[in-house]
Amino acid sequence: MALQHASSGQVIALQRSGEDVKQFSSIALAKTDELELIRLVLPEGKNMPEHWVKGQVTLQCLSGAIAVDAHGRTVVLHDGEMLYLEGGAAHALRAESDSIALLTIVLKD
């Protein structure tokens, strides 16, 4: 069965109060030929090894703390903070605490 993505104009719940991060998984919320929106769920200690994507990326921390290694340095995103990465920028992620983030990837050049 194909994954149901949100349609234009549909409200998407990114986070609910009291959610236990360990019970939820990352999911693609919406995807078009040009854009992909992903709710990224990272339990404390979860690592995403260094990787890159062709398109530009934004990562908005909705809750928790996420360490991002990119451009030769490490920054930690906290609730309400966002990071932009140019397309092709190598990066790695590490959840410093249970975290939920909104990941946006531009797919079209």
Secondary structure, 3 states (H helix, E strand, C coil): CCCCCCCCCCCCCCCCCCCCHHHCCCEEEEECCCEEEEEEEECCCCEEEEECCCCCEEEEEEECEEEEEECCEEEEEECCCEEEECCCCCEEEEECCCEEEEEEEECCC
